[in-house]
Amino acid sequence: MNADHIVEIEDLHYARGTRPIFSGLNLNIRRGEVTAIMGPSGTGKTTLLRLITGQLVPDRGRIRVDGEWLAGLRRDGLYALRRKIGMLFQNGALLTDLSVYENVAFPLREHYELPERLIRHIVLTKLHAVGLRGAAEMLPTELSGGMARRVALARAMATDPRILIYDEPFVGLDPISMGVIVRLVRRMNDALGISSIVVSHDVQEINTVADSSYLISEGKVAASGSPDELSNAPSELVRQFMHGMADGPVPFHFPAPDYTSQLIGNGEGDDDA
């Protein structure tokens, strides 16, 4: 065990049916840093987050989070570990029939028995940190996309987690809102002394905030290092992804039978019918 690592993944194998997602993945998340997980669509980035949080069980390999092996945890131990993790979902996932205040208060009411006065203090403090204390009584349907994402971040921070996970936090945001979220990721990580894991396709934005990055492809880590190291990596796959190139090792077409043979075969089948 390395005390500098808050998440350690060793020889991870996981498949959906007959399709392998990970085949020998090794990855470490350092304490106190913002770590980016990147990769082409379909490489299992969100699946990796579910494995780290114990929502999925690997076929093989080991995952240790904050010093505890997930495989050795009973249900109550897993729930206790999850209370150390805050999660910002792709689209915020706010509860639409609850106010902003009650959305942020929800994990506090769910996990702890706290006096209402203390809940109010925590909720207003977290909303103030993301600049939305004045929106406490609004409903999620009244918020812009950027505001909703910031409320979701306040909710993720409500229990003072040791690890904060962001699943595609920049998707669908305008440039101003995106800049606000990027700044909050960095500021929250440093001010609270937590460790952040950010899954994102937005290379330019993540490069401004990440201390280190992992690029996942074909079930393994294709490259890792600082954003500058990845941007200058000699690998064609890394270069294609980091610079948004249409042509490269990642193909445009999903694997399929020969195009001409398939068309002719369908045509013959129609005639016979």
N, C-alpha and C positions, 0 to 999 in steps of 0.2 A: 504493500500500500504506500502510495506517495501522498504525503500530507498536503502537498501543493495542489493536488487534483481533487476537485469536488465531484467529478464524474469520471469514471474509468470504464472503458468498454474493451473487452478482450475477446478476440476471435468470434465475433458475433455472426451467427447464421440465422436467417429467417426467410421463410418462403410463404407465398400465398398460393395454396394448391401446389401446382407443379412449377410455378414461376418463382425463381429465387429473387429476393429483394436484397438481402445481404449475404455475402459469402466470405467470411473471414475479416469483418470490419474491426479495426483497432483505432480507438480514438480517446483522447483525454481532454477534459475541460478544466482549465486552471482556475483556482479560486481568485476572486476579485477582478476577473477580467471579463470583457465582452468577447464572446467567441461566436463566430459566424459559421453556420452550416449552409453550404451552397451546393448546387448541382443542377443538371438538366431536369426537366419535368419527368416525373415517374421514377426517380432514383430512390425514393423512399425517405425523404427528409422528414415529412410529418409522421411517417411510420416510426422513424427513429425516436421522435419525441414521445410517442406512445409507449415505446419500449423502455425509455428512460423513466417514465412515470409509472411503469408497472401496469399499464392498461393492456399491453400485449406481453406474451411470454416468448422469449427466443427459442428457436429449435435447438440451438447449441450456442455455447459461449457464456460469458459472464458480464454482468453490469453491476457496478458499485456506485452508489450515490451517497455522498456525505458519509463515507466510511462504512456503509452497510451494503452487503450483497443482496440484491433484490430476490434472488432465488431462495434465500433462507428466511424470508419474512413471512409471517402469518398475516392474515387480513388486518388485524388491529395494528401490527407493526407497519404494514404498507400504508394504511391510512395516516398513521402518525408521521411517516416520512413525507407523504404528499402535503401535509400541512406546512412543510418547510419549502414548498415549491409554489410559486405564483405563475399563472398561465394567462397569457394574452392570446386569445384565439384569433383566427384569421379575420373574421368579420366582427370582432368585438363580443358577439354572443351575449348582448345585454338582454335582460328579462324585460320584455316590452310593456308588461302591465305593472311594473314597479318604477317608481321615480328614480332619478339618478342617485339620490341619497340612499334609498333602499337597496339599489343594486350594489353599491359599495359596502353597505352594511351586511349584505347577505352572507358572505363567508364567515363573518364574525358571529352572526346569530347561529349559523349552522354548526360551527366547530367549538364555540366557547360559550360559557354562561357568564356574560359580562353585564354590569349595570348599564342602563340606558345612557346615563351621563357619559360614561367612558366610551361607549359606541359612538355617540355623537361627536366626541372629541376626536376620535380616530378618523371617522368618516370625513369630517370637515378638514382635518389636517391633510389627508390624502388628496382630497379634491383641491385644496389650496396648492398642493405640490404640482398638480397638473394644470393649474390656472382656471379651474372650473368650480370654485366654491360657490360662485353666484348662480350656478345652474343646478343646485342641489334639488330643487323641487320640480324641475322639468322632467318630462317623460322622454325615453329614448327616441320616440318618433319625432320629437321636436328638435333633435340635435342634427348637426351636420355630420358627415362621415368622419371628419377629423376629430370633432368633439366626442363622438361616440367612442372612438379608439382611445381617446385620453381618459374617458370615464372607465373604460375597461382596464386601462393601465392602473388607475387608482384602485379599482377593485382587486386587481392582481397583487397590489402592494398592501392591501388592508391587513393581512395577517403577518406582516413583516417577514417575508420569506427569505431564505438563504440563497435560493436559486430563482431567477425570474426567466421564464421561457416566453419567447415571442415567436409566434407562428405567422410568418408573412405579415409583419406589422405595417408595411408601406403600401400594400395593395389597395388600389382604388382611391388613393389620396391625391389631392391637388398639390402642386409644388410647395405651397406655404405650409399646409398641414403636414406634409411629409417632412419638411425641415423641422417643424416643431417636435414631431415624434422622434426623429433622429437625435435631436438635442436632449430630449427627455430620457432616451435609452442610455445615453452616456452619463447624463447628470444623475439619474437615479442609481445607476450602478456605482458611481464614485461616492455619492453622498451617503448612501445606505450601506456601503461596504459589502455588496452582494456579488454574486456571480451571474452573468447573463448569457443565455444561449439564444441566438437570433437565427431563425431560418428565413432566408430571403433570396429572391431572384434579382433584386435590385443591387447590382454590383457597385455602382457609383455611390449610392447612399451607404451601403454597408461598409464600404472601404473607408468612409469618413469616421466611423464609430468603432469598428472592430479592432481589438488588440491582436487577434489571430483568427485565421480562417481555415476551414476544411472544405475541400471540394470533393464531393462523393460522386462516383460513377461506377457502373457495373458491379455494384455490391461491395465496393471497397473505397478507401480513401485514395483518390487519384493524386491529390497534392495537398499540402498544408504549409502554413507559415503566415507571415504578416501579409496584409493586403498588397504591399509593394512587391514582396517575394512572389506572390501568386501572379500578379500582373506581368512580371518579367520572367515567368517560368518558361522553359524551353518546350514543354509538352504541347503538342498540337491541340489536344482536347482542352487543356487549361486555357490556352490562348483563345480558342474558339469561344469558350464560355465567358471569359473575363472581358473580351472585346466585342461580344455580341455578333460574331461572324456567322453568316448563314451556312457557309460550306466548311466542312471539317469532319472529324471522326463521329460526331453525333449526327445521324442521318435525318433527313426530312421525312422520309417514309417509314411508317411502322412496318416491321417484318410482315410480308405477305407472299402468296404464291406468285409465280411469274405472271405479269400483267396480261401479256398477249394470250398465253395459254388459258388463263382464267376467263378472258372475254370470249375466246373461241369456244371454250368448253360450255359456257353458259348459253351461247348462241345455239350450239348443237342440241343442248338439252331442251331449249325452247322449241326448236323445230320438231324434235321427236315427240314432244308433248302434243 
